[in-house]
Amino acid sequence: MLPFLGGVFGNPSSIHHVGREARSILDDARDRVAQIWGSKPSEVVFTSGGTESNNLAIFGTARLLRDKGRHLITSRIEHHAVLHCFEYLEKKEGFSVTYLSVDEEGLVSPEDLARAIRPETILVSIMSANNEVGTVQPVDALGEVCRSRGVIFHTDAVQWLGKEHFKSIHQFNADLVSVCSHKFYGPKGAGALFVRSPLHPDPILFGGGHENERRAGTENMAGIIGFTEALSRFVRVPVFSSEALKPLTARLTACIGSMDGVAFRGSPRQRLANTVAFTVAGCDSITLLAGLDLLGICASSGSACSAGSLKPSHVLLALGVEKRLANSLVRFSLGRDSTLQEVESAADGFLHVIKQARCL
């Protein structure tokens, strides 16, 4: 990325020689991404990351096709970058939305999806892998349901790429696929949206005719180059090695799950190798995360602190977890450099924090 933070500083839309140099490099990056994806270069839209990709896919497609119908389908466990789009379309633009339920492991049923599709359904959006509990959806089967009914299918694959075996972008069986760079060790602020030709979602940003008139704004060259390089290095052969990480997450689950009141959440079978989530009876997420942080252990939760109140994880509520327990979600995410020693240290630390929290 370094040359594009200084030396190659041209605007790819400029016609002078410095701009033409940048344009040539941008075109090469698009070709590289298309080659990895197994797509056409014209089907690659560079964005600022997963949130923008999701927004462009959902708003752009819904508005493009609204004269054909105003019924949309998503699931109750989507990332807020998806859910908030549907909520906005429902409240502000006259669309109706069906929110599919999931089972206790967080899986969407293709049969449930098929039953929910109506003649006026124009778009379905189901994530490939959940960001809170790591459940991997049967996106190929979900996409086939949509394809057989002539409905556009979008999948948020932000958590999926770099963790699961990748053959081509077409394995999702989707018309639109959202991708985010920093989820597989690329730079933050970069991503892309796969748009299957000839679909052309309405733009959500207006200005110049960048990205074939699908995403206005001067391209972030350094970010795009970093995204492309990370994609080429870390996606075809997943940087999050399943063989290396599954024994570590199994060890973490065995150590932590042995304590009374601690429950593993998600699917034990269809899940990301690096993600493990637990609920802890008698505790809340913020107290647990603060205790872990004091020990130098970085973890996350599905809860958000808003106006001094703790909101339970919408994902766990959808899984049927009672509100009190949904307020105690703690998620550990392992990386390419995680070791058994770190996992055992984190497990010991977490058990210590739980005991302390229950004494408060």
C-alpha positions in Angstrom: 0.0 0.0 0.0 2.9 2.4 0.7 3.4 3.7 -2.9 -0.2 4.7 -3.1 0.1 6.8 0.1 2.7 9.0 -1.6 4.3 8.3 -4.9 1.3 7.2 -7.0 -1.0 10.0 -5.9 -3.1 10.6 -9.1 -6.9 10.6 -9.3 -7.9 7.6 -11.5 -10.5 9.8 -13.1 -8.1 12.4 -14.3 -6.9 12.4 -17.9 -3.3 13.5 -17.4 -0.5 11.0 -17.2 -0.5 10.8 -13.4 -4.2 10.0 -13.4 -3.8 7.5 -16.2 -1.1 5.7 -14.2 -3.5 5.4 -11.3 -6.3 4.3 -13.6 -4.2 1.5 -15.0 -3.3 0.3 -11.5 -7.0 0.5 -10.4 -8.1 -1.5 -13.5 -5.4 -4.1 -12.7 -6.7 -4.4 -9.1 -10.2 -5.0 -10.4 -9.0 -7.6 -12.8 -7.1 -9.4 -10.0 -10.2 -9.4 -7.7 -12.3 -10.7 -10.6 -9.8 -13.5 -11.3 -9.9 -14.6 -7.6 -13.6 -14.4 -7.5 -14.1 -16.1 -10.9 -16.3 -13.2 -12.0 -16.3 -10.5 -14.6 -14.3 -7.3 -13.7 -17.5 -5.3 -14.3 -19.1 -7.3 -11.5 -16.6 -5.9 -8.9 -17.6 -2.7 -7.1 -15.1 -1.3 -4.7 -16.6 0.2 -1.5 -15.5 1.5 1.9 -16.3 -1.9 3.6 -19.0 -4.2 4.7 -21.5 -1.6 5.8 -21.5 0.3 2.6 -21.6 -2.9 0.5 -24.6 -4.1 2.5 -26.3 -0.7 2.1 -25.7 -0.5 -1.6 -26.9 -4.1 -2.1 -30.1 -3.6 -0.1 -31.2 -0.1 -0.8 -30.0 -0.2 -4.4 -31.8 -3.4 -5.3 -35.0 -2.6 -3.3 -35.3 0.8 -5.0 -34.4 -0.5 -8.4 -37.1 -3.2 -8.3 -39.8 -1.5 -6.2 -42.2 -1.2 -9.2 -42.2 -5.1 -9.4 -43.0 -5.6 -5.7 -42.3 -4.2 -2.2 -41.8 -7.4 -0.2 -38.4 -8.1 1.3 -37.0 -11.0 3.4 -34.2 -11.2 5.8 -33.4 -13.0 9.1 -33.6 -11.9 12.7 -29.9 -12.5 13.3 -28.4 -10.3 10.6 -25.7 -7.6 11.4 -27.2 -4.2 12.1 -25.7 -3.0 8.8 -28.4 -5.2 7.2 -31.2 -5.0 9.7 -31.2 -1.2 9.9 -31.5 -1.0 6.1 -34.6 -3.2 6.2 -36.1 -1.3 9.1 -35.6 2.0 7.2 -37.2 0.7 4.0 -40.1 -0.6 6.1 -40.7 2.6 8.0 -39.8 5.3 5.5 -40.3 3.8 2.0 -43.4 1.7 2.1 -41.8 -1.8 1.9 -43.0 -4.8 3.9 -40.3 -7.1 5.5 -40.5 -10.7 6.7 -37.9 -11.5 9.3 -37.2 -15.2 9.3 -36.7 -17.0 12.6 -33.8 -19.3 13.2 -33.4 -22.5 15.2 -31.5 -22.7 18.5 -28.2 -23.0 16.6 -28.9 -19.9 14.6 -29.7 -21.7 11.3 -32.2 -20.4 8.7 -34.3 -23.1 7.1 -34.5 -23.1 3.3 -38.0 -24.5 3.7 -39.0 -21.5 5.8 -37.5 -19.2 3.2 -39.5 -20.9 0.4 -42.7 -20.5 2.4 -42.1 -16.8 3.0 -41.6 -15.9 -0.6 -44.6 -14.2 -2.2 -45.3 -13.1 -5.8 -44.3 -9.5 -4.8 -41.0 -10.6 -3.1 -38.0 -8.8 -4.8 -35.1 -9.3 -2.5 -33.8 -11.8 0.1 -30.7 -11.1 2.3 -29.3 -13.8 4.6 -25.7 -13.6 6.0 -23.2 -16.3 5.2 -21.8 -16.5 8.8 -23.0 -14.8 12.0 -20.7 -12.3 13.6 -21.8 -13.1 17.2 -22.1 -16.9 17.4 -20.2 -18.0 14.3 -23.0 -20.1 12.8 -22.5 -20.7 9.1 -25.7 -20.7 7.0 -26.6 -23.0 4.1 -26.3 -20.1 1.7 -26.0 -22.2 -1.4 -29.4 -23.9 -0.6 -31.0 -20.5 0.3 -29.7 -19.0 -2.9 -31.2 -21.9 -4.9 -34.6 -21.3 -3.4 -34.4 -17.6 -4.5 -33.1 -18.5 -8.0 -35.9 -21.0 -8.5 -38.4 -18.3 -7.7 -36.8 -15.5 -9.6 -35.9 -13.5 -6.5 -32.7 -11.5 -6.1 -30.5 -13.0 -3.3 -27.9 -11.0 -1.3 -25.5 -12.5 1.3 -23.4 -10.6 3.8 -20.2 -12.7 3.5 -18.1 -10.3 5.7 -17.4 -12.9 8.4 -17.1 -15.8 6.0 -14.3 -14.9 3.6 -10.8 -15.9 4.9 -12.3 -18.5 7.3 -14.1 -21.0 5.0 -12.9 -22.9 1.9 -13.3 -20.5 -1.1 -13.6 -21.7 -4.7 -15.4 -18.8 -6.4 -17.8 -16.1 -5.6 -20.5 -18.2 -7.3 -20.4 -20.8 -4.5 -22.7 -18.5 -2.5 -25.3 -18.9 -5.3 -26.0 -15.2 -4.8 -26.6 -12.2 -7.0 -25.0 -9.8 -4.5 -22.1 -10.6 -2.1 -20.7 -8.2 0.5 -17.0 -8.4 1.4 -14.9 -6.5 3.9 -11.1 -6.2 3.8 -10.1 -6.1 7.5 -11.9 -9.3 8.3 -9.1 -11.2 6.5 -6.1 -9.0 7.5 -6.5 -6.3 4.9 -6.8 -2.6 5.7 -9.9 -1.1 7.4 -12.1 1.2 5.3 -12.0 -1.0 2.2 -14.3 -3.7 0.8 -16.3 -4.7 -2.3 -19.6 -5.8 -3.5 -20.1 -8.5 -6.1 -23.0 -7.6 -8.4 -24.0 -10.4 -10.8 -24.4 -9.0 -14.3 -26.7 -7.5 -15.6 -28.1 -6.4 -12.2 -27.4 -2.7 -11.7 -28.6 -1.5 -8.2 -29.5 2.1 -7.9 -26.6 4.1 -6.4 -26.8 5.4 -2.8 -23.9 7.9 -3.3 -24.2 10.6 -6.0 -21.5 12.6 -7.6 -19.2 11.4 -10.4 -19.6 8.3 -12.5 -17.1 6.2 -10.5 -17.3 2.4 -10.4 -19.3 2.3 -13.6 -21.8 4.7 -12.2 -22.6 2.5 -9.2 -20.6 4.2 -6.4 -19.7 7.9 -6.7 -16.5 9.1 -5.1 -12.8 9.1 -5.9 -11.4 5.7 -5.3 -9.3 4.9 -2.2 -6.3 3.6 -4.1 -4.2 2.5 -1.1 -7.2 0.8 0.5 -8.2 -1.0 -2.8 -4.6 -2.2 -3.3 -4.4 -3.5 0.3 -7.8 -5.2 -0.1 -6.7 -6.8 -3.3 -3.4 -8.0 -1.9 -5.1 -9.5 1.2 -7.7 -11.2 -0.9 -5.1 -12.8 -3.1 -3.0 -14.0 -0.1 -5.6 -14.9 2.5 -8.9 -16.0 0.9 -8.2 -18.8 -1.6 -6.3 -20.6 1.2 -8.1 -19.3 4.3 -5.8 -17.3 6.6 -7.9 -18.6 9.5 -6.8 -22.2 9.2 -9.6 -24.6 10.2 -7.1 -27.3 11.0 -5.1 -25.1 13.4 -8.0 -23.3 15.0 -10.6 -26.0 15.6 -8.4 -27.7 18.3 -7.9 -24.4 20.0 -11.6 -23.4 20.0 -12.5 -27.0 21.2 -10.0 -26.6 24.1 -11.5 -23.2 24.9 -15.0 -24.6 24.9 -14.1 -27.5 27.1 -12.3 -25.3 29.7 -15.0 -22.6 29.9 -18.0 -24.8 29.3 -17.2 -26.9 32.3 -18.2 -24.2 34.8 -21.8 -24.2 36.1 -24.0 -21.7 34.4 -21.8 -21.2 31.4 -23.4 -22.3 28.1 -21.9 -22.5 24.6 -24.1 -20.7 22.0 -24.4 -21.3 18.3 -24.0 -24.4 16.2 -21.5 -27.1 17.2 -21.4 -28.3 13.6 -21.9 -25.5 11.2 -19.7 -22.8 12.6 -16.6 -20.7 12.0 -13.5 -22.3 13.3 -12.2 -19.2 15.1 -15.4 -18.0 16.9 -16.7 -19.2 20.3 -19.6 -17.6 22.2 -20.9 -18.2 25.7 -23.5 -16.9 28.0 -22.9 -16.8 31.8 -25.7 -17.1 34.3 -25.6 -14.5 37.0 -23.4 -12.0 35.1 -23.6 -9.4 32.4 -21.4 -8.8 29.4 -20.0 -5.4 30.3 -18.8 -6.6 33.7 -17.2 -9.7 32.2 -15.6 -7.8 29.3 -14.2 -5.2 31.7 -12.7 -7.9 33.9 -11.1 -9.6 30.9 -9.7 -6.3 29.7 -8.0 -5.7 33.0 -6.3 -9.0 32.5 -5.2 -8.0 29.0 -7.7 -10.3 27.3 -9.7 -8.8 24.4 -13.2 -10.2 23.9 -16.5 -9.0 22.5 -20.2 -9.3 23.1 -23.4 -9.0 21.2 -24.6 -6.3 23.6 -24.3 -2.5 23.2 -24.3 0.0 26.0 -26.8 2.8 25.1 -27.8 5.6 27.4 -26.5 3.7 30.4 -28.6 0.6 29.7 -27.4 -2.8 28.5 -29.3 -4.2 25.6 -29.4 -8.0 25.2 -28.0 -9.6 22.0 -30.7 -9.6 19.3 -29.0 -12.7 17.9 -29.4 -14.7 21.2 -32.9 -13.6 21.6 -33.6 -14.9 18.1 -32.0 -18.2 19.1 -34.6 -18.5 21.9 -32.3 -17.5 24.8 -34.1 -15.7 27.6 -33.4 -12.0 27.9 -31.4 -12.2 31.2 -28.9 -14.7 29.7 -28.8 -12.9 26.3 -27.4 -10.0 28.3 -24.4 -12.0 29.3 -22.9 -13.0 25.9 -19.1 -13.1 25.6 -17.4 -14.0 22.3 -13.8 -15.0 21.7 -12.4 -14.6 18.3 -9.1 -16.4 17.5 -6.6 -15.3 14.8 -3.9 -16.8 12.7 -1.3 -16.4 15.4 -3.4 -17.7 18.4 -1.7 -20.4 20.4 -2.8 -23.1 22.8 -1.0 -21.3 25.6 -3.0 -18.1 24.9 -6.2 -20.1 24.8 -5.6 -21.8 28.1 -4.5 -18.4 29.7 -7.7 -16.8 28.4 -9.8 -19.6 29.7 -8.2 -19.4 33.1 -8.7 -15.7 33.1 -12.3 -15.9 32.1 -13.1 -18.4 34.8 -11.5 -16.1 37.4 -13.5 -13.1 36.1 -16.8 -15.1 36.3 -16.1 -16.0 39.9 -15.3 -12.4 40.8 -18.4 -11.1 38.9 -20.6 -13.5 40.8 -19.3 -12.2 44.1 -20.2 -8.6 43.3 
